[in-house]
Amino acid sequence: MKKAVDGLILRELPIGENDKLLTVLTAKEGKLLLTAKGARSMRSKVMPICRLFTYANLEYYEKNDRRWLSGGSVNDSFFGLNSDIEGFALAAYILQVADEITGEGVEAEDILRTTLNTLYCIEKKQKPNAQIKAVYELFAAVASGFAPDLDGCADCGCRESETLWLDVMNGCLICSDCLAKRTGNLPLPEEDAYRARNILLPLDASAAASLRYVCQAPLSRLFAFSLAKGESMTQFCRAAETYLLNHLERGFDTLAFYQSVKETK
């Protein structure tokens, strides 16, 4: 019995002489693994739907405890990503993060929707790549259950400090005055009393407001804010990346590729 599902190709792995193993992100079933026979052959009817970044309606059947791709049609290929190496590198990183934060058989409608919107933003250059990347990283942290508490200083509750600090490992903010009280104006030790790393990142008012907005905004409005290039943007982007990587406790080869591409431009 054939089934059909709309899904985004997160990963394509060559197997055998002409086949591919596809990792597909779907709304209701999370990640699916599909074997696509002959997908690497130019004569294959399924080759167009077996490419990275492709969002397609995929037809498949189950046999011998595996899912086999039998056909389908492209919904969106995000073809424009291939014309910009930086955008391509960023999109590859976005897909690797999406792969990391989703599981097989686990509903992923919000993650699929936001990932598709993010690829669209990159392709159409709707926002600076650095901002798009940071927004998705914060979304991924929230979707993974690591949402930081950004309502105010964790110690005194104030939101108006000239500089707030993001306490990455504890997922909260601390103002300059309370930080000075905690440390007695001494340098911060590398580890706290629980042997967790001390990672404190400075945030000016604009950077803190941007972090707060992304973590609290409805999904349809995640990118609906502006942040001028400069120190605020730098702080916002550094905080988002550092927060996600430390809470996922891993790095990404696609992130290293994206960073190397940016350095050469």
N, C-alpha and C positions, 0 to 999 in steps of 0.2 A: 504494500500500500504506500503510495507516494504522499509526502507531506510537503508543505511550502512554508517558508518563513522569510521575513525581511531581516537582513542582517548586514553588518559592517565587517569587512575583512580586516582583522587585526594583524594576522600573521600568515605567511605562506611559506611552507617548508617543502623543498623538493624531496620526493621519495621515489625509489625505483628509477626507471629510465625516463618516463614522461609524466609521472603523476605528481600531485601536490597534496599535502595535508594542510587544510585551512582551519585557522581559528577564527570563528565568526561570533561577533557580539550581537545578541538579539535582545528584544525588550522583555519577553516573558520567560525565556529559558536561560538567560545569561549567556555564557559561552557555549558554543557547540563546536565539536571537531568533525569536520567533513573531509572525506577522502574524495578527491577529484581525479578520476582516471583520465589519463591523456591530456591533462590540463596544460602541459608544457609544450604540446604540439601545436604548430601554427594552424593545423587543420581541425583542431578541437572546437566543438560548438560551445564549450563551457569556458574556454580560455578568457574571453572578455570579462567574465564575472568572477574570475579567480585572481584578481590583482589587489595588491595593497591599496587601501583607501576607498575601495569600491563598496558602495551601499547598494545591495541588490535583493531582488526576490529570488530565493534559492529553493529549488525543488530537489528533494532527496528521498531516499528510501533506506530502510534499516535491514541489514543482513549480516549474519555472523557477528553480532554484537558491535557492528560498526555502522556509521552513517555514510552513505555513498551519494555524492552529488550527481544528479541526472540532468539538470537543466536549470533555466532561470532567465532573468532579464535584469538589466542594469537600471537602478533607480537614479543614482548619481555616482559619477566616477571621480569627482573632484580633480578633473584633468588639469586644471590650472596650477595645481601644486607642482607639476613637473617642470614648470617654466622658471621656477625660482628656487635655487638651491637652499637658501636659508629657510624659506617657507616649507620646503620638502623635509628638511632636517627637523624642523619644529614639529611638523605633522607626524613624523615617525616617532618622535618622543611622546607625543600625546597618545598615540596608539599603544605604545609600550606601557605607559602609565595605566591606560584603560584596561589593558590585559592584566596588569598587576592587581587592580582593585576589584576585579569581577571574578566570579566563579561559575562553574558548570552547574546548571539547574537552579541558579539563584536569580530571581527577578532583577533586571537591570535597566528598566525603562528610562529612569532619570539619567543614568550614566550614558546610555546610548544616545538619548536626545541631546545631552550637553556635549558629547563628543562630536556628534554631527554638526552642531552649531559652531563648535570651535574650529573644525576643519573648514567650514564655510567662511568664518571670520578670517582665517589665515589666507585662504584662496582669494578672497575678495579684498584683502588688505584693509579691513574695516577699522582695525586698531593697530598700534605698533606691536610687532611680534613679542617684544618683551612683556607687554601688558597682557596679551592673550595668554602667553605661557603662565604668567603668575596667577591669572584668574583660574585657569584650569587646575593648577597645582593646589590652590586653596579649595576649589570645589572637590578635588580628589581627596584631600585631607578630611573635609567634612563628610563626604560620602562614605569614607572608610571608618567613620566614628571617632575621628581625632579633632573635632571642632574645637578651636581655642575659645576661651572666654575673653571677649574683647570689650565688655561693657565698661570697664574702668579698671583702675589699679586694684590688684587683688588684695592689697593690704588696707588701703584707705578709701577706695572707691572713686577717687577723683578721675576726671577725664580731661582736665584742662592743663595738665602739666606741659611745660614747654617741650620737654622730651619724655616720651614714654619708651619703655623697653619691653620688647617681646621676650618673655621667658619661654624659650622654645620647648624645652623638655617638660615643663609644667603646664604649658598651654594657657598662659595668662599674660596680662600686662602688669608692669610695675612702674611707678613713677620715680623720678630722680630722687626725690626726698626719701621715699621709702627704701629705695635701693641703698642710699647712703646709710640709713639706719640699720639695714640688714648686715651690711659689710663693715660698719664702723669706719667708713671712708678708706678702707683698706682694699687692695686689689682683690678681685673675685677669684676664689680658688677654682681649679679646673673641674673639681667634682664637689657635689653637695654632700650632706650628711648621709644620704642614701646611695652614694657612689654613682649617682646619675651625673652626666656631663652638665656643666653650667654653660648654657649658650644664651646670651642676652644680646639682642639686636636693637639698636636705637631706631625710633620712629618719630618723625615730626608729625604735626597735626594732620597734614594731608595724607601721609602714608598710613597712619593709624586709621583715619576715616575710610580710606580705600579698602584696607583689610577688613574692617568692620562691615562695610557695604557688601563686599563679595560673600562673606560668610553668612549674611542675613538676607540677601536679596532673593526674590523668586527666580527660578531658573531662567525664565524668559527675559530677565533683566540683568543677567550677570555682567554683560559687557556694556551696559548703559551708563557708563560714567567716563569722565575724562580726567587724565592726570598728566600734567605737563612733564616733558623730559627734564631731568635734573636730579637733584638729591632726593626729592620725594619719590620719584619713580625708581631710582636705584635702591632706596630702602625698602620700598614695597616689593620689588622683584626679589631682592635678596632674602627678605623675610619669608616669602611664599615658597621659594625653592628650598631653603634651609629647613623650614618647618616640615614640608612633605618628606624630604629625604630622610630626616632624622626619625620621623614617626613610622615610616615604612621600613626603616633600618636597612636601606639598600641604595645603590646607585644604579644608573642606567647607561648602557653604552650609547644609546641614541642621544642622550643628553650631552655626553662627551663630544659626539659628532657635531651636534648643534653648536656647542660652544666653540669648537675648532673652526667651524664655518664662519661664525661671527667674527672671530679674531682675524680671519684672512680678508674680510671685506673692508 
